[in-house]
Amino acid sequence: MERQAEPILAATGLELVPANAGWSIISSDLQHKGKELRIDLKDGKRFVEYLRSLSPDKVSDSQVAGLEKVVSALTKQFRNEYDLTSADDNRMLEFLGNLSDIIDEYKRIGGEDRKDLADSVSQFEGYLKGSRGGFLREYLSAEKLLLNKPFDDEGFVLRWHIDASPEYLQKRWNEVIDLLQVISSNDRAPELYDQAKKTATEALDSAIREITEKHENGYMNADRKKKIPLDTQFCESSDAGILAICPLSHSGSSLQPFSPKASRSSRVTFA
């Protein structure tokens, strides 16, 4: 099957490559990381030429499904396999160098009748904007924590309170704070910082509201039987403009001041 697919993929500028599957088998003396074959971009210009040969009114449903799977595969490759720190990673250069044309062609083929196909490259648009704007690494890190888009109150990321220990909550929100500091230090990413800050604030406000409504004295985790006190809230340093999580004072009347030089343990307190 792989050999049969190779000439077809090559004609469209794509190829099959081994990639990490995201699972491992571990025994007492060894660890085997799972691999899978995944579509990757080999010749970006050829792939764009293939896309340009497709007529929106003649493309089949199976072709559309295939194009959407290509986007999914390339997204995984870009996020997990390419080396953003190396200017010698030809895969990354090939991808970013042809990304604008790929986006345009997907939108042309999708048109008004196949919005799902056009929308499938929305992630690509974020990568392109980050690459051109000089904040691609920050954008990818924000994407992993869902801070690159509005908070939607779904899933587990940014809603860790639904099933987590205080220690885990502190660890994950520390990651959010650290990332916000990284983004804020890049003067080319003010728009990304504003979005990430807004999303993080809304996520924490939602968590506090949800816990308060359901449990008068704190959230009881059914598995761990640990209560998470409701004494945590975002505040902002007036001098640094950096978002942080600050514990409320015992009286509940004011926020403790945040210092960028404060230790990690004082920046975030969940227990």
N, C-alpha and C positions, 0 to 999 in steps of 0.2 A: 504493500500500500504506500509506504514512504517513497519507494523508488518511482511509483506511478505518479505521485504528486509532485515530485521534484521538477520535472520539465514544465508543468503547468504553473507552478509557483515562480520558477525562474523567468518565464515569459512575462510575468506581471511585476517583476522586481522584488519578489519575496523569496524566502527560504525557510526551511525547518531547521531549528537549532535546539540542542539540549538546554534545558533550563531547570532551575530549582523548582520542585513541585510544592514545597512548603510543608513537607512532612518528613519524619525520620523514624528509623527503626533502631532502637538502642538496646544493646545487651550488656552483659557484665564487662566485656572486653572490647567492644567495638560499637561504632555508630555508622549507620548507613543513611545518607541523605537521599531522599527520593528525587528522581529526575523525570522530566517529561519533555516531549517534543513540542515546541511552540513556534508559531509563525513569527518571523522577524523581518525587518526591512533590510534588503541587501542593496538594491539600486533604487533610490528614491525617485529619480527622474523617470525611470521606466515604469514605476508604479503610478506616477502622476499621468504618464502617457496612457496607461491602461484605463485609468479613471476617466480621462478625457474622451476615450473611445466609446464610453457608455452613454447611451441616450436615455434620459429620464423616463420617456414614455415607452421604452422598450425593455428596460431592465426588469428582470424577473424577481419574484419573491425570494427564490433561492439565492440569487446574486446579492440581493439586499441583505439577507441573513448572513451570507459569507462576508460581506463588507463590514457588517457590525462586529463579527467575530474577529476580523483583522484588527479593528480598533481596540477591542478588548485585549488581544494578544500584544499589540504594540504598546499599550498602556502599561501592561505588566512588565514588559521588557524594559521600558524606559524607567519605570519606578524602581525596579528590583535588580536589573542586570547591568545597566549602563553605569559607567563611572563618571559622575559629574565633576570630579576633581581632576580628571585627566583630559588635557587637550588632544591627546593622542587616541582617544576612544573613537574610532571611525564610525561605530554604530550610532553613537550619540550625535556626531556631526552630520551623518547621513539623515538621521531622523529630523533634527532641528533645521537642517538646511532646506528640507523639502516640506516642512510642516505647514507653512502658510498655503502652499498650493494644494496640499492634501485636504486641508480644511475647506478651501474654496470649492474643490471638486465634490466633496461629500455634500456640501450644501446645495450645489447645483443639481446633483443627481437626486437628492432628497426632495428638493422643491417644497411645494405646499402639500403634495399628496403623500409624501413619505417623511413626515416630520421627525419620526424616530431616528431615521438614518442621519438627517441633518443634525439632530440633537446629540447623536452619539459621539460627535467630535467636540462637545463642549469642554471636556477636560483638556483636549489638545489646545483649545484657545487659551486656557489658563497657563499652560506650559509655554506657549508662544509669547504671551504677554510677559511672563516672568523672565524668559530668555532675553527678549528685546529690552526689558526694563532693568536688567541687572539684579534681579532678586529671585532667580529660579530656585536656588537651594532653599531659600526661606519659604517659597511658595509650596514646594514639595513637602517640606516639614509641616507646614500649616495644613496641607491637604490630608496628611495622615491623621491629624487630630480634628479634622472637619472644621478647622477655623478659617478656611478660605471661602466659606459660604454662610448664608444665614442659618441660625440655629433652628432645627425643625422638631426638636423634642421627640426623636425616635432613635431606636437602636441603643447601643451601650456606650459608645464613645461620647464623652462629655456628660453622660448620664450614669457615671460609675456608682452613684449612690444607691442604685436599685439593687445592687448585689455586690457589696465590697466592704472590706474591713476599713477601719480608720487609717491604718497604715497604708493600705493600697490607695485610698483616696488622696492621702497626703502626697504619695509618690506621683500619682498621675497629675494632680493639680500643680505640683512643682514643675512638671514637664511643661505644662501650659505656660506658667510664669516665665520659665527660662526661655521658652521659644518667643514669647512676647518681647522679652528683653533683647533677644537676638534680632528680631525683626525691627524693633525700634532703633537699633544702632545702625541700620542701613537706611541712609537718607534718601535712597531711591525707591523705598517701599512704604511710603506713608499711607497709601490707599489700602495696601494689604494689612498694615498694622491696625488701621481704623476698623477694618472688617473683622480681623481676628479678635481685637479687643471687644467689639460689640457682641460678637458671637459668644465669647467666653463669659462676658458679663450676663448675657441673657441665659446661658446654660446654668450658671450658678444660681441666679435668681430663681430660675425654674425649679432647680433642685431644692432650694430652701423652701420655696412655696409648696412644693409637692410633699416634702417631709412634714412641714408644719401642718398642712391640712389633714394628713393621715395619722400623725402621731403627735399628740400634744407635748410629750416629753422627749421627743427624739425618734429617730427611725430605728426600728428593731429589725435587724437582719435575721430572717428565719433560720438561716443555716449557721451563722456564727454567733448569734445571740449577743451581739454587741450593739450598744446604743451609740449613735453619733450625735453629740450635742449640737444644737442649732446656734452656734456662736461664731459663725464664719461668714464673711462677706467681703466683696471686693472693695478696695479703696485705691486711691491713686496718689503718688508722690507729686507734690506741687512743684518740686524743683527738678525732678527727673522725667516726669510725665510717663512713668512706667506703671503699668497695671500690676496689682499685687493682691493677694488674699490676706486680709487682716482680721484677727479675732476681735469680736466686739468686747468692750469692757464689761466687767461683771454687772454693772448697773444697766447695761444695754443702752446707754444714752449717747455714747459717742464711739468713734473708731479710734483704735490705737494708731499713732502715727507710723507711717511706713518709711523705712530708710533703705535706700538701695544697697547699703553696706550691711544690712541686717543679715543674720545667719539664716540658713535655710529653715531651721526648726522654728524660728520666730516669724518667718514670713508666712508659713502655712501651719495652721493648727486645727486639727480635727478631733482631737481627744485630749 
